[in-house]
Amino acid sequence: MKVSINKSVIKGRVKAPSSKSYTIRGLMCAALAEGESELVRPLGSDDTEAALSVLSKIGVRTCLDNAIWRVSGGTFHEPESDLFCGDSAATLRFMTAICSVVPGRCRLTAGPSLAKRPVKTLVEALRQLGVDASCNGELAPMVVTGGRLRGGETELRGDISSQYVSALLLVAPFAEKDVKIKLTTPLESKPYVLMTLECMEKFGVGVKASSDLKDYEVARQSYQPAKYTVEGDWSSVSYLLALGAVSGEISVENLNPGSLQGDKIILDFLREMGTSVKVADNSVTVRKSKLNALKADLTDCIDLLPTMAVLAALARGTSEFSGIQRARLKESNRVSALREALGRAGIMVIEEENKLTINGGETRHCVIDSLNDHRIAMAFSILGAGMGGVVINGAECVSKTYPDYWNVFESIGGEVKYEQ
């Protein structure tokens, strides 16, 4: 699907979509708990549907309606077919670890984008814990023969993906002996590991973690069924708040100002750029302002890169974003994708290995390829609303995390035309 976006006046009040990351973590913890759990206000999207599908193949039963998902977990069986995880990286990585406690052989496969992203580090860490696991060189598919998780000590890098750490933590309580996880490099995307620990605690599992999140110890214990409420998604909300900053005014509800989600820092970034930001109990209001350039380290909030890059393009001066190297291993190489797309819009961008420098200024009409990357598509809707004349190819990819995005965009004044 192709969308054409004209300059827009944004005005309205909307609800934030529920968190994809917390929905998938809640599903995994509920699957590991013996008995029925409830997920309240979960997110329905391509990624969460991939998680539901895979869990159903190993014996997890779910009853779904719009507001509550009931999940009956704790009893697994060998799947009759491959566990296809789509392009959900969290599903693939978490399930690779969870399959170590599923009896029999599990073969995990991935969609075309995810199949290019490395998993060997996770497989090697699981092997150190006594798991029979393998992968195709660095990549999926993975094969895991479950039935024994010995436990003990394992080491891995902390600067490749926080999801590897979360995957090990999720399954560690089932090990025959205590699990000790040591990171050999500083952890990046720390908030996501904190989110995993928080979710596990809601389901009755405790983890001892060092203050720098480089060392963990997990004793053998059992997950307990829980009623788990999913909070709003700060990653998805970043596009809505940015629309308010460049094109009018918006209020977004269903947000937790005390959230552990790293992308909540969007509020600080917007303030630093000169935007009016007001926070209430569970909502945020952002008003259009003249934007100033920003220098920021995105190490712990890497998914904000597309949003911040587009805001920088519309700001006065030169912005610099560091800590961005891992953005090259997402649904697209987001660093290069942003340089190319912003260049098409007439913005000068300097790409380095771990830094992106953007000289803000007037943009020109442009056609952008989303590269089937939901965050690229949503980010460039901001450019379109602010300056007009932006065409985005492959815009349907937003269904990965925010299926209703274009409807919401229109409802708050976004000028958009659709073409198949």
C-alpha positions as CSV (number, residue, x, y, z in Angstrom):
1,M,0.0,0.0,0.0
2,K,1.2,3.5,-0.9
3,V,0.2,6.6,1.2
4,S,0.6,10.2,0.2
5,I,0.8,12.6,3.1
6,N,0.1,16.4,2.8
7,K,0.9,19.1,5.3
8,S,-1.6,18.6,8.2
9,V,-2.9,20.3,11.2
10,I,-2.9,17.8,14.0
11,K,-5.5,18.1,16.8
12,G,-7.1,15.6,19.1
13,R,-7.0,13.2,22.0
14,V,-6.2,9.5,21.5
15,K,-5.4,6.4,23.5
16,A,-1.9,5.0,23.3
17,P,-1.8,1.4,21.9
18,S,-0.8,-1.2,24.4
19,S,2.8,-2.2,24.7
20,K,4.0,-4.8,22.2
21,S,7.0,-5.6,24.4
22,Y,5.0,-6.1,27.6
23,T,2.3,-8.1,25.7
24,I,4.8,-10.6,24.5
25,R,6.5,-10.8,27.9
26,G,3.2,-11.3,29.6
27,L,2.3,-14.1,27.1
28,M,5.6,-15.9,27.8
29,C,5.3,-15.6,31.5
30,A,1.6,-16.8,31.4
31,A,2.7,-19.7,29.2
32,L,5.3,-20.7,31.7
33,A,2.8,-20.6,34.7
34,E,0.7,-23.7,35.4
35,G,-2.9,-22.6,35.3
36,E,-4.9,-19.7,33.8
37,S,-3.6,-16.2,33.6
38,E,-5.3,-13.1,32.3
39,L,-3.7,-10.4,30.1
40,V,-5.7,-7.2,30.3
41,R,-5.6,-4.7,27.4
42,P,-3.0,-6.7,25.4
43,L,-1.9,-5.5,22.0
44,G,-3.2,-7.3,18.9
45,S,-0.6,-7.0,16.1
46,D,1.5,-9.1,13.7
47,D,4.2,-9.6,16.3
48,T,1.9,-10.6,19.1
49,E,-0.1,-12.9,16.8
50,A,3.2,-14.6,15.9
51,A,3.8,-15.2,19.7
52,L,0.2,-16.6,20.1
53,S,0.6,-18.9,17.1
54,V,3.9,-20.4,18.3
55,L,2.7,-20.9,21.9
56,S,-0.4,-22.7,20.6
57,K,1.8,-25.2,18.8
58,I,3.5,-26.3,22.0
59,G,0.2,-26.7,24.0
60,V,-0.6,-23.3,25.4
61,R,-4.3,-22.6,25.2
62,T,-5.7,-19.1,24.7
63,C,-9.1,-17.5,24.8
64,L,-9.1,-14.1,23.2
65,D,-11.3,-11.1,23.2
66,N,-10.5,-7.4,22.6
67,A,-9.9,-6.6,26.3
68,I,-8.7,-9.8,27.9
69,W,-6.7,-12.7,26.8
70,R,-7.0,-15.9,29.0
71,V,-3.9,-18.0,28.8
72,S,-3.6,-21.6,30.1
73,G,0.0,-22.6,30.5
74,G,2.4,-24.9,32.2
75,T,1.8,-28.0,30.1
76,F,3.9,-28.3,26.9
77,H,4.1,-30.9,24.2
78,E,6.3,-31.4,21.1
79,P,5.1,-29.4,18.2
80,E,3.9,-31.1,15.1
81,S,5.4,-28.5,12.7
82,D,7.9,-25.7,12.7
83,L,7.5,-22.8,15.0
84,F,7.2,-19.9,12.6
85,C,7.9,-16.7,14.4
86,G,7.2,-14.3,11.6
87,D,9.4,-11.2,11.9
88,S,8.9,-11.0,15.7
89,A,12.5,-11.0,17.1
90,A,11.2,-11.2,20.7
91,T,9.1,-14.2,19.9
92,L,12.0,-16.0,18.1
93,R,14.5,-15.3,20.8
94,F,12.3,-15.9,23.8
95,M,10.9,-19.1,22.3
96,T,14.4,-20.4,21.5
97,A,15.1,-20.4,25.3
98,I,11.6,-21.7,26.3
99,C,11.9,-24.6,23.9
100,S,14.6,-26.0,26.2
101,V,11.8,-27.1,28.6
102,V,9.5,-28.3,25.8
103,P,9.7,-32.1,25.4
104,G,11.0,-33.3,22.0
105,R,12.3,-31.4,19.1
106,C,11.4,-27.8,18.2
107,R,12.5,-26.1,15.0
108,L,12.1,-22.3,15.0
109,T,11.9,-20.4,11.7
110,A,11.7,-16.7,10.9
111,G,10.3,-14.4,8.3
112,P,12.5,-12.9,5.6
113,S,13.7,-9.8,7.6
114,L,14.3,-11.6,10.9
115,A,16.0,-14.5,9.1
116,K,18.9,-12.1,8.4
117,R,19.5,-11.2,12.1
118,P,22.0,-13.2,14.1
119,V,21.0,-15.6,16.9
120,K,24.2,-17.6,17.4
121,T,25.2,-15.8,20.6
122,L,21.9,-16.9,22.3
123,V,22.3,-20.5,21.1
124,E,25.9,-20.7,22.5
125,A,24.7,-19.3,25.8
126,L,22.0,-21.9,26.0
127,R,24.5,-24.6,25.2
128,Q,26.6,-23.6,28.2
129,L,23.5,-24.3,30.4
130,G,23.2,-27.8,29.0
131,V,20.7,-27.2,26.2
132,D,20.9,-29.2,23.0
133,A,20.5,-26.3,20.5
134,S,21.9,-25.3,17.1
135,C,21.4,-22.7,14.4
136,N,22.2,-22.2,10.8
137,G,25.6,-20.6,11.1
138,E,24.7,-17.3,12.7
139,L,21.1,-17.3,11.7
140,A,17.7,-19.1,12.0
141,P,16.4,-21.7,11.8
142,M,17.2,-23.0,15.2
143,V,16.7,-26.5,16.4
144,V,16.2,-27.1,20.2
145,T,15.8,-30.5,21.7
146,G,14.1,-29.9,25.0
147,G,13.9,-31.9,28.2
148,R,16.9,-30.9,30.1
149,L,18.1,-27.5,31.3
150,R,21.0,-28.2,33.5
151,G,21.7,-24.7,34.6
152,G,25.0,-23.4,36.1
153,E,26.9,-20.5,34.6
154,T,26.8,-18.9,31.2
155,E,28.4,-15.9,29.6
156,L,27.4,-13.7,26.7
157,R,27.9,-10.2,25.3
158,G,25.5,-7.5,26.4
159,D,25.8,-5.2,23.5
160,I,24.2,-7.4,20.7
161,S,20.6,-7.7,21.9
162,S,19.0,-7.3,25.3
163,Q,16.5,-10.0,24.1
164,Y,19.2,-12.6,24.5
165,V,19.5,-11.8,28.2
166,S,15.7,-11.7,28.6
167,A,15.3,-15.0,27.0
168,L,17.8,-16.7,29.4
169,L,16.1,-15.0,32.4
170,L,12.6,-16.2,31.3
171,V,13.6,-19.9,31.2
172,A,16.3,-19.9,34.1
173,P,13.8,-20.8,36.9
174,F,13.3,-24.2,35.3
175,A,16.9,-25.2,35.5
176,E,18.0,-28.2,37.6
177,K,20.5,-25.9,39.5
178,D,20.8,-22.2,40.0
179,V,21.6,-20.2,36.9
180,K,24.3,-17.5,36.9
181,I,24.4,-15.2,33.8
182,K,27.5,-13.0,33.3
183,L,27.6,-10.3,30.6
184,T,31.1,-9.8,29.2
185,T,30.3,-6.3,27.9
186,P,28.1,-3.5,29.2
187,L,24.4,-4.1,28.6
188,E,22.7,-2.0,26.0
189,S,18.9,-1.4,26.0
190,K,18.9,-1.9,29.8
191,P,15.2,-0.8,30.1
192,Y,14.1,-3.9,28.2
193,V,15.8,-6.2,30.7
194,L,14.2,-4.3,33.6
195,M,10.8,-4.8,31.9
196,T,11.5,-8.5,31.7
197,L,12.4,-8.6,35.4
198,E,9.3,-6.6,36.3
199,C,7.0,-8.9,34.3
200,M,8.6,-12.0,35.8
201,E,8.0,-10.6,39.3
202,K,4.3,-10.1,38.5
203,F,4.2,-13.9,37.8
204,G,5.9,-14.7,41.1
205,V,9.5,-15.2,40.0
206,G,12.4,-13.3,41.5
207,V,15.9,-12.6,40.1
208,K,19.0,-11.3,41.8
209,A,20.6,-8.8,39.5
210,S,23.7,-6.5,40.0
211,S,23.2,-2.8,39.9
212,D,24.8,-2.5,36.5
213,L,22.7,-5.4,35.1
214,K,25.8,-7.4,34.1
215,D,25.4,-10.3,36.5
216,Y,22.3,-12.3,37.4
217,E,21.4,-15.3,39.6
218,V,18.2,-17.2,39.3
219,A,17.1,-20.0,41.7
220,R,14.8,-22.8,40.7
221,Q,11.2,-21.7,41.2
222,S,7.8,-21.7,39.6
223,Y,5.8,-19.1,37.7
224,Q,2.4,-18.4,39.2
225,P,-0.8,-17.5,37.3
226,A,-1.5,-13.8,37.4
227,K,-3.8,-11.1,36.2
228,Y,-1.5,-8.9,34.2
229,T,-2.4,-5.4,32.8
230,V,-0.5,-4.2,29.8
231,E,0.4,-0.5,29.8
232,G,0.6,1.8,26.9
233,D,3.5,1.6,24.4
234,W,5.9,4.6,24.6
235,S,7.7,3.5,21.3
236,S,4.5,3.7,19.3
237,V,3.4,6.9,21.1
238,S,6.6,8.6,20.0
239,Y,5.1,9.2,16.5
240,L,1.9,10.7,17.9
241,L,3.8,13.0,20.3
242,A,6.1,14.0,17.5
243,L,3.1,14.8,15.2
244,G,1.9,17.2,17.9
245,A,5.4,18.8,18.1
246,V,5.5,19.6,14.4
247,S,1.9,20.0,13.3
248,G,-0.5,21.2,16.1
249,E,-1.4,19.7,19.4
250,I,-2.2,16.2,20.7
251,S,-3.1,14.6,24.0
252,V,-2.3,10.9,24.4
253,E,-3.9,8.8,27.2
254,N,-3.2,5.3,28.5
255,L,0.4,6.2,29.4
256,N,2.3,5.3,32.6
257,P,4.6,8.3,33.4
258,G,6.5,6.0,35.8
259,S,7.1,3.3,33.1
260,L,10.3,1.3,32.9
261,Q,10.1,1.6,29.1
262,G,13.2,3.3,27.8
263,D,11.4,5.1,25.0
264,K,9.6,7.2,27.7
265,I,12.7,9.5,27.3
266,I,11.0,10.9,24.2
267,L,9.5,13.4,26.7
268,D,12.9,14.7,27.7
269,F,14.1,14.8,24.1
270,L,11.0,16.9,23.1
271,R,11.6,19.3,25.9
272,E,15.2,19.7,25.0
273,M,14.2,20.5,21.5
274,G,12.0,23.3,22.8
275,T,8.6,21.6,22.6
276,S,5.8,22.2,25.1
277,V,5.1,19.0,27.0
278,K,2.6,18.6,29.8
279,V,2.3,15.3,31.8
280,A,-0.9,14.5,33.7
281,D,-1.7,11.3,35.7
282,N,-1.9,9.0,32.6
283,S,-1.7,11.3,29.7
284,V,0.7,13.6,27.8
285,T,-0.1,16.7,25.8
286,V,2.4,18.1,23.2
287,R,2.0,21.4,21.3
288,K,3.7,22.6,18.1
289,S,6.9,24.5,18.7
290,K,9.9,25.7,16.9
291,L,12.3,22.8,17.2
292,N,16.0,23.1,18.1
293,A,18.7,20.7,17.3
294,L,19.6,17.9,19.8
295,K,22.6,15.8,20.7
296,A,21.6,12.5,22.3
297,D,22.8,9.0,23.1
298,L,20.2,6.5,22.0
299,T,22.0,3.4,23.4
300,D,19.1,2.5,25.7
301,C,16.3,3.7,23.4
302,I,17.4,2.6,20.0
303,D,13.8,2.3,18.6
304,L,13.5,6.1,18.9
305,L,16.1,6.7,16.2
306,P,13.6,7.1,13.3
307,T,11.4,9.5,15.2
308,M,14.3,11.6,16.4
309,A,15.9,11.6,13.0
310,V,12.8,13.1,11.4
311,L,12.4,15.6,14.1
312,A,16.0,16.6,13.7
313,A,15.4,17.1,9.9
314,L,12.6,19.6,10.9
315,A,14.7,21.4,13.6
316,R,17.0,24.4,13.4
317,G,20.7,23.4,13.5
318,T,22.7,20.2,13.5
319,S,21.6,17.2,15.5
320,E,23.8,14.3,16.5
321,F,22.6,10.8,17.6
322,S,25.1,8.3,19.0
323,G,24.8,4.8,20.3
324,I,22.9,3.8,17.1
325,Q,24.9,0.8,15.8
326,R,22.4,-1.8,16.8
327,A,19.8,0.0,14.7
328,R,21.5,-1.6,11.7
329,L,20.1,-5.0,12.8
330,K,16.4,-4.2,12.9
331,E,13.7,-4.8,10.3
332,S,16.0,-2.7,8.1
333,N,19.4,-1.2,8.4
334,R,17.7,1.9,9.9
335,V,20.8,4.0,10.0
336,S,21.4,3.7,6.2
337,A,17.6,3.8,5.5
338,L,17.3,7.1,7.3
339,R,20.3,8.6,5.6
340,E,18.9,7.7,2.2
341,A,15.3,8.7,2.9
342,L,16.2,12.0,4.4
343,G,18.6,12.6,1.6
344,R,15.6,12.2,-0.8
345,A,13.8,14.8,1.2
346,G,16.8,17.2,0.7
347,I,18.3,16.9,4.2
348,M,22.0,16.5,4.6
349,V,22.9,13.5,6.7
350,I,26.3,12.1,7.7
351,E,26.3,8.4,8.5
352,E,29.1,7.0,10.7
353,E,29.3,3.5,12.3
354,N,27.8,4.6,15.6
355,K,26.6,8.2,14.9
356,L,24.2,10.0,12.7
357,T,24.5,13.7,12.1
358,I,21.5,15.6,10.6
359,N,21.4,19.2,9.4
360,G,17.9,20.4,9.7
361,G,16.3,22.6,7.1
362,E,13.7,22.9,4.4
363,T,12.6,19.6,2.8
364,R,11.4,18.8,-0.7
365,H,8.7,16.4,-1.9
366,C,10.0,12.9,-1.9
367,V,9.0,9.2,-2.3
368,I,10.1,6.9,0.6
369,D,10.5,3.1,0.6
370,S,9.5,1.8,4.0
371,L,11.7,-1.3,3.4
372,N,8.9,-3.1,5.2
373,D,10.0,-1.4,8.4
374,H,7.1,-0.2,10.5
375,R,9.2,2.4,12.3
376,I,10.5,4.0,9.1
377,A,6.9,4.2,7.8
378,M,5.5,5.8,10.9
379,A,8.4,8.2,11.3
380,F,8.1,9.6,7.8
381,S,4.4,10.3,8.4
382,I,5.7,13.0,10.8
383,L,7.7,14.6,7.9
384,G,4.7,14.5,5.7
385,A,2.4,16.1,8.3
386,G,5.0,18.8,9.0
387,M,6.1,19.7,5.5
388,G,3.8,17.9,3.1
389,G,4.6,16.1,-0.2
390,V,5.7,12.7,1.3
391,V,4.8,9.4,-0.4
392,I,5.5,6.2,1.6
393,N,5.6,2.9,-0.2
394,G,4.8,-0.3,1.8
395,A,2.9,1.6,4.4
396,E,0.9,-1.4,5.5
397,C,4.0,-2.6,7.4
398,V,2.7,-0.6,10.5
399,S,0.6,-3.7,11.3
400,K,3.7,-5.2,12.9
401,T,3.2,-3.1,16.0
402,Y,0.5,-0.5,15.5
403,P,-2.2,-1.9,13.1
404,D,-4.5,1.1,13.6
405,Y,-1.9,3.7,13.0
406,W,-3.2,5.2,9.7
407,N,-6.8,5.3,11.1
408,V,-5.5,7.2,14.2
409,F,-3.4,9.5,12.0
410,E,-6.5,10.5,10.0
411,S,-8.6,10.9,13.1
412,I,-6.4,13.6,14.5
413,G,-6.2,15.6,11.3
414,G,-3.5,13.7,9.2
415,E,-4.0,14.5,5.5
416,V,-3.5,11.1,3.8
417,K,-4.5,9.4,0.6
418,Y,-4.3,5.7,0.0
419,E,-3.3,3.8,-3.2
420,Q,-2.9,0.1,-3.6
